Amino acid sequence: MLEYEWRELEALCERLADLRHRQSFATRSKNVGLMEGLQQDIARVTRQRELLVKHISARLGTVSAERTGPGGDKTGSTSADDESEPSASKNAGGDGGPSEETVGFLS
């Protein structure tokens, strides 16, 4: 996963929080024109964020699928590897939690 995608998601979330804060101020000041403009900006940024989240989710799914071979087995793994390392499909957000790769990337 590319680091800039996560930074872009963080920037969109910060922008959305800022727009919501400005919208609450515009509501208190009863500035209808500003409220409508901010509402449009919030809708646009929300759509961008949703698209980026879908893109990131798809990329994570692709990486997970690449790490597992046909039939759910890891490609190129041996039975010793299977015992010492949990499979990527278990760690992709299932019962085992996020994978080390994902956790390392997020921190």
Secondary structure, DSSP 8 states (H G I E B T S, - for coil): --HHHHHHHHHHHHHHHHHHHHHHHHHHHT-HHHHHHHHHHHHHHHHHHHHHHHHHHHHHHHHHHHHB-GGG-BTT--HHHHHHS--HHHHBTSTT-B-HHHHHHH-
